[in-house]
Amino acid sequence: MASKQSTADFLVDQAAMAGEVSAKKMFGEYGVFCDGKMVAVVCDDQLFVKQTAGGRAFIVTPLEQQPFPRAKNYFLIDGERWDDAAWLCELLRITARELPMPAPRKKKAAKT
């Protein structure tokens, strides 16, 4: 089941103070980016944040779950936490700080 655009928009609005936050549609779901790093996904209208040591310490007792089959476990963030913008922003800041920058994309060879 695909996530709604309104869910992704709400989460981006709530996390606006975390940095440069955006959501990109990916395979019917959404990737959530903070300062150029993919920090979370929205699948089936649920928020899954990538696992980091700092995120684990911040959440204290995180619920871990796969956002989709064959994926690594992410932290599943309860919908009630979405309303606490300060908490959500801090979690996304911590996560972004610990994740590496994405590798630069290779340019496609020009067709001749």
N, C-alpha and C positions, 0 to 999 in steps of 0.2 A: 504494500500500500504506500503510495507516494505521500510525502509530506506536503502540507499546504504552504504557499508563499507567505501567508499571513503569520504562520508560526515562525518562519525564518526572519521575517521583518520585525516581529516583536522581540525576538532574541537579540537581533542586531541593535535595535533601539535601546534595549535594556543594558547592553554591554558597550554602549557608545563611549563611555569614559575610560574604557580599558586601553584605548589606543585607536589605531585605524582598523575598525572592525567592519567586515562585510560578509555576505553569504553568496555563494555561487552554486547555481543549480548543477547537480552532477548525478546523472543516471536516475532521475526522478526524485532524488533526495537533495540535500544541501550540504556543502562544505562550509564551515565557518572559519574565517581567516582573521587573525589579529596581527597587525604589523607585518604582513606579508607571509605569515606562517599559518598553515592549516592546523588549528588547535582543537577543532571539534567537528562533529557531523550531526545533522538533524535527520533522523530516520524514523519513519512512522510517527512523526510529530513528537519525537522524544529527543532530548539533548544528550549526546554522548561526547565527553571530553577526553582527549588523548591522555594516557597515563604518564605522569611524571612523579618523581619523588616529592617534589614540592607540592604538587596538587594533592597527592595522597596525604601528606602532613596537614595541609590546609583543610581538607574535607574531614579528616580524622578517621571515620569509618565509611569509606566509599563502597558503593554497590558497583560491582564490576560485571559487565555484560557485553556481548558482541552486538554491534549495531546491525550487522547483516551476516549471513552465513560465511564462514571461512575467514572472517575478520579477526584481528587481535581484540582482546578485551579492552574496553574503554570504561571510563567512569560514567555511569548513568546518573544524571542529575535530575532529582525529583522536581516535578513541575512547581511545587510550592517554593522552591529556591529561586525560580525564575523571576519572581516578584521582588526579590531582594537584589536590586541592581548593584549595590556596593559589593555584596558578596560575590555575585557573578563576575563583575569586572575584575576583582582581585584574583579569582580563580583563573580567568583567561589570561591576565597579566603574568601570573606565576607560570602557567603552562607555556605561554609564548616565550618567556625568558629562558626556559630550560630546553626548548626544542631548537634544533639546528635550522639554519636558513635552508630553504629548498635549493637543490642543485640547479644551476642554470640549464635552461632547455637548450638542446642542441639544435642548430639551424638545419633545416631540411636542405638537401642538395638541390640546386636549381636543375630543372629538367631541360634537356637540350633537344 
